[in-house]
Amino acid sequence: MINTSATVEPLDAFTEHRRLLFGTAYRLLGSVADAEDVLQDAWLKWSQADRETVANPRAYLVRTVTNLSLNRLTSARATRESYVGPWLPEPLLTTPDVAEEAELADTVSTAMLVVLESLTPVERAVFVLREAFGYSHAEIATILDRSEATVRQTAHRAREHVRARRPRFDADPAQRRDVTDRFLAACTGGDLNAMMELLAPDVTAWSDGGGKVTAARRPLHGTDPVARWMLGVLAKPELQGMAWQPATINGEQGVLFTMGGHPVGALSYDLADGRIQHLRFQVNPDKLRGLA
């Protein structure tokens, strides 16, 4: 095999694959800040490695990022047990070209990241590498230092787990744009009836304030409670001057909330039969880095 590392500077190789590396870490951790920390650690390892012995920089870097993420994910789970209120992943503004890659966008959606939280760290790594980036079972076995047979079993188990816990929702972009526009109009006008018409009867809303800002400590269920809560929050005096606008968040159209041009929150949602089934509000100021 030809050694390609001899002709590629370390920073050039790392930069070439940075999007892949960040995407891997973010899908494994559900955190922009943690993913960036992992990339920093990976860069240090890469810059100190004996690159003359690295035949495939891309494979080396993916393996490094995956294992660093697994270490961080294991410790993060213990921390989340004492988290205040519902935990939601950190939202990420995504560019149109990423959003148009339907399969890739699906694996980074907020709904998917929530489901991935229910997998074990190794199941999550196998699922992300296989389903998001198309690695073979043999390649994943090498990355995780496990047998190919074990990886195949883990991949099947993870895929079935995700399939059982993530119902299919409407994903038509035009429909999402229409619902988002109507949602923004209802917010702007404080129109309770219009808001209720947008929500499915069994709608559920989660808000993640992390104990840093005011947010519902438990999920809200039902059209009337959810609609009244949302409009009540938006009507608070301290939020006067807040702006909201459509934005592509985690590969899907959602709503970005700003104050003075700075992000203060994000809304993502699932559609079922043209109505909003699930609402997820991220307002924890420590988890808004990906909205800048």
C-alpha positions as CSV (number, residue, x, y, z in Angstrom):
1,M,0.0,0.0,0.0
2,I,1.3,3.5,-0.9
3,N,2.1,5.7,2.1
4,T,0.2,8.9,1.4
5,S,1.1,10.6,4.6
6,A,4.6,11.5,3.5
7,T,3.3,14.1,1.0
8,V,0.5,15.5,3.1
9,E,1.2,18.0,5.9
10,P,-0.5,17.0,9.2
11,L,-2.8,20.1,9.2
12,D,-3.7,19.6,5.5
13,A,-4.8,16.0,6.2
14,F,-6.7,16.9,9.2
15,T,-8.4,19.9,7.5
16,E,-9.3,17.7,4.5
17,H,-11.3,15.3,6.7
18,R,-12.5,17.7,9.3
19,R,-16.2,17.7,8.2
20,L,-16.3,13.9,8.4
21,L,-14.6,14.0,11.8
22,F,-16.9,16.6,13.3
23,G,-19.9,14.8,11.9
24,T,-18.8,11.6,13.5
25,A,-18.1,13.1,16.9
26,Y,-21.3,15.2,16.8
27,R,-23.6,12.2,16.0
28,L,-21.9,10.2,18.7
29,L,-22.1,12.9,21.4
30,G,-25.1,15.1,20.5
31,S,-23.0,18.0,21.6
32,V,-21.2,20.7,19.5
33,A,-18.9,21.7,22.3
34,D,-17.9,18.1,23.1
35,A,-17.4,17.3,19.4
36,E,-15.1,20.3,19.1
37,D,-13.1,19.2,22.2
38,V,-12.8,15.7,20.7
39,L,-11.4,17.2,17.4
40,Q,-8.9,19.2,19.4
41,D,-7.7,16.1,21.2
42,A,-7.6,14.2,17.9
43,W,-5.5,16.9,16.3
44,L,-3.0,16.7,19.1
45,K,-2.7,13.0,18.7
46,W,-2.4,13.3,15.0
47,S,0.2,16.0,15.2
48,Q,2.3,13.8,17.5
49,A,1.9,10.6,15.6
50,D,4.6,8.9,13.6
51,R,2.9,9.6,10.3
52,E,5.4,7.7,8.3
53,T,3.7,4.5,9.6
54,V,0.1,5.8,8.8
55,A,-0.9,4.4,5.5
56,N,-4.4,5.9,5.5
57,P,-4.8,9.2,7.4
58,R,-8.6,9.2,7.0
59,A,-9.0,5.8,8.6
60,Y,-6.5,6.7,11.4
61,L,-8.4,10.0,12.2
62,V,-11.8,8.4,12.1
63,R,-10.7,5.7,14.5
64,T,-9.1,8.3,16.8
65,V,-12.2,10.5,16.9
66,T,-14.5,7.5,17.4
67,N,-12.6,6.2,20.3
68,L,-12.2,9.6,21.9
69,S,-15.9,10.1,21.5
70,L,-16.7,6.8,23.1
71,N,-14.6,7.7,26.1
72,R,-16.3,11.0,26.5
73,L,-19.8,9.5,25.9
74,T,-19.3,7.0,28.7
75,S,-18.5,9.7,31.2
76,A,-21.2,12.1,29.9
77,R,-23.9,9.6,30.6
78,A,-23.1,9.6,34.4
79,T,-23.3,13.4,34.3
80,R,-26.7,13.4,32.5
81,E,-28.3,11.4,35.3
82,S,-28.3,14.6,37.5
83,Y,-29.3,16.9,34.6
84,V,-32.0,19.4,35.5
85,G,-35.2,18.8,33.4
86,P,-35.3,17.1,30.0
87,W,-32.0,16.6,28.2
88,L,-31.9,17.5,24.5
89,P,-28.9,17.5,22.1
90,E,-27.2,20.7,21.1
91,P,-28.8,22.1,18.0
92,L,-26.6,22.7,14.9
93,L,-27.3,25.1,12.0
94,T,-26.7,23.1,8.9
95,T,-26.1,24.3,5.4
96,P,-28.5,23.7,2.5
97,D,-26.2,21.3,0.8
98,V,-26.1,19.1,3.9
99,A,-29.9,19.4,4.3
100,E,-30.4,18.2,0.8
101,E,-28.5,15.0,1.4
102,A,-31.6,13.3,2.8
103,E,-30.0,10.2,4.3
104,L,-27.2,12.2,6.0
105,A,-29.6,14.8,7.3
106,D,-31.8,12.1,8.8
107,T,-28.9,10.8,10.9
108,V,-28.3,14.2,12.3
109,S,-31.9,15.2,13.0
110,T,-32.8,16.1,16.6
111,A,-35.3,13.2,16.7
112,M,-32.6,10.8,15.7
113,L,-30.1,12.1,18.2
114,V,-32.7,11.7,20.9
115,V,-33.2,8.1,19.9
116,L,-29.4,7.5,19.7
117,E,-29.2,8.4,23.4
118,S,-31.0,5.2,24.2
119,L,-28.3,3.0,22.7
120,T,-25.2,1.9,24.5
121,P,-22.0,3.8,23.5
122,V,-20.8,0.9,21.3
123,E,-24.2,0.4,19.6
124,R,-24.3,4.1,18.9
125,A,-20.8,4.1,17.4
126,V,-21.6,1.1,15.2
127,F,-24.9,2.6,14.1
128,V,-23.4,6.0,13.2
129,L,-20.5,4.6,11.3
130,R,-22.7,2.1,9.4
131,E,-25.8,4.1,8.7
132,A,-24.5,7.6,8.5
133,F,-21.2,7.1,6.8
134,G,-21.6,3.7,5.1
135,Y,-18.6,1.9,6.7
136,S,-18.5,-1.8,6.2
137,H,-18.7,-4.2,9.1
138,A,-15.1,-5.1,8.6
139,E,-14.0,-1.5,8.7
140,I,-16.0,-0.8,11.8
141,A,-14.5,-3.9,13.4
142,T,-11.0,-2.4,12.8
143,I,-12.0,1.0,14.2
144,L,-13.5,-0.5,17.4
145,D,-11.1,-3.3,17.7
146,R,-13.8,-6.0,17.8
147,S,-14.6,-9.0,15.7
148,E,-16.6,-8.6,12.5
149,A,-19.2,-11.0,13.7
150,T,-19.7,-9.0,16.9
151,V,-20.0,-5.8,14.9
152,R,-22.7,-7.4,12.7
153,Q,-24.7,-8.4,15.7
154,T,-24.3,-5.0,17.3
155,A,-25.3,-3.3,14.0
156,H,-28.5,-5.4,13.7
157,R,-29.4,-4.8,17.4
158,A,-28.9,-1.1,17.1
159,R,-30.8,-0.8,13.8
160,E,-33.8,-2.7,15.2
161,H,-33.7,-0.6,18.4
162,V,-33.7,2.7,16.4
163,R,-36.5,1.4,14.1
164,A,-38.7,0.5,17.0
165,R,-38.3,3.9,18.7
166,R,-38.4,6.3,15.9
167,P,-41.7,6.3,14.0
168,R,-41.7,7.7,10.5
169,F,-42.9,11.3,10.2
170,D,-43.7,13.6,7.2
171,A,-40.5,14.9,5.8
172,D,-41.7,16.8,2.8
173,P,-39.6,20.1,2.7
174,A,-42.4,22.2,1.2
175,Q,-44.8,21.0,3.9
176,R,-42.3,21.8,6.6
177,R,-41.8,25.3,5.2
178,D,-45.6,25.8,5.2
179,V,-46.0,24.6,8.8
180,T,-43.0,26.7,10.0
181,D,-44.5,29.8,8.3
182,R,-47.9,29.2,9.9
183,F,-46.2,28.6,13.3
184,L,-44.3,31.8,13.1
185,A,-47.5,33.7,12.1
186,A,-49.3,32.2,15.2
187,C,-46.4,33.2,17.4
188,T,-46.3,36.7,16.0
189,G,-50.0,37.2,16.5
190,G,-50.3,35.4,19.7
191,D,-53.1,33.4,18.0
192,L,-54.1,30.5,20.3
193,N,-56.6,28.9,17.8
194,A,-54.1,29.0,15.0
195,M,-51.4,27.4,17.2
196,M,-53.8,24.7,18.3
197,E,-54.7,23.9,14.7
198,L,-51.0,23.2,14.0
199,L,-50.6,20.7,16.8
200,A,-51.5,17.0,16.8
201,P,-54.0,16.0,19.5
202,D,-51.2,13.9,21.2
203,V,-48.5,16.5,20.8
204,T,-45.6,16.5,23.3
205,A,-43.3,19.4,24.0
206,W,-39.8,19.2,25.7
207,S,-37.8,22.2,26.7
208,D,-34.1,22.0,27.8
209,G,-33.0,24.8,30.0
210,G,-30.5,22.8,32.0
211,G,-31.4,24.7,35.1
212,K,-29.7,27.8,33.6
213,V,-32.9,29.5,32.3
214,T,-36.6,29.0,32.9
215,A,-38.0,26.0,31.1
216,A,-40.6,23.3,31.8
217,R,-39.0,20.6,34.0
218,R,-41.3,17.9,32.6
219,P,-42.7,17.2,29.1
220,L,-46.0,18.8,28.3
221,H,-48.7,16.7,26.6
222,G,-51.8,17.7,24.6
223,T,-52.8,20.5,22.3
224,D,-54.2,23.0,24.8
225,P,-51.4,22.8,27.4
226,V,-48.7,23.0,24.8
227,A,-50.2,25.8,22.8
228,R,-50.9,27.9,25.9
229,W,-47.5,27.2,27.4
230,M,-45.7,28.3,24.1
231,L,-47.7,31.5,23.7
232,G,-47.3,32.3,27.4
233,V,-43.5,32.0,27.3
234,L,-43.3,34.2,24.2
235,A,-45.5,36.8,25.9
236,K,-43.2,37.2,28.9
237,P,-41.9,40.8,29.3
238,E,-38.2,39.7,29.4
239,L,-38.6,38.2,26.0
240,Q,-40.0,41.3,24.3
241,G,-37.7,42.1,21.4
242,M,-36.9,38.5,20.8
243,A,-37.0,37.6,17.1
244,W,-37.7,34.2,15.5
245,Q,-37.1,33.1,12.0
246,P,-37.0,29.9,9.9
247,A,-33.6,28.1,9.9
248,T,-32.2,24.8,8.8
249,I,-31.4,23.1,12.1
250,N,-30.0,19.6,12.2
251,G,-30.8,19.1,8.5
252,E,-34.5,20.1,8.8
253,Q,-36.3,23.3,8.8
254,G,-37.0,24.6,12.3
255,V,-37.1,28.0,14.1
256,L,-34.2,30.0,15.4
257,F,-34.8,32.5,18.3
258,T,-32.5,35.5,18.7
259,M,-32.1,38.5,21.0
260,G,-30.0,41.4,19.7
261,G,-28.7,39.1,16.9
262,H,-27.5,36.4,19.3
263,P,-29.1,33.0,19.4
264,V,-31.1,32.3,22.6
265,G,-32.9,29.1,21.5
266,A,-34.0,26.7,18.8
267,L,-37.1,24.8,18.0
268,S,-37.2,21.5,16.1
269,Y,-40.3,19.4,15.5
270,D,-41.7,16.3,13.9
271,L,-44.7,16.2,11.5
272,A,-47.4,13.6,11.4
273,D,-50.3,13.9,8.9
274,G,-49.4,17.6,8.4
275,R,-49.5,18.4,12.1
276,I,-46.8,18.9,14.7
277,Q,-46.4,15.8,16.7
278,H,-43.3,16.5,18.8
279,L,-41.7,19.9,19.8
280,R,-38.2,20.2,21.2
281,F,-37.0,23.6,22.5
282,Q,-33.3,24.0,23.3
283,V,-32.8,27.2,25.4
284,N,-29.9,26.1,27.6
285,P,-27.3,28.9,26.9
286,D,-24.5,26.4,27.3
287,K,-25.8,24.4,24.4
288,L,-26.3,27.1,21.7
289,R,-22.7,27.2,20.3
290,G,-23.9,25.4,17.1
291,L,-26.4,28.2,16.4
292,A,-23.8,31.0,16.1
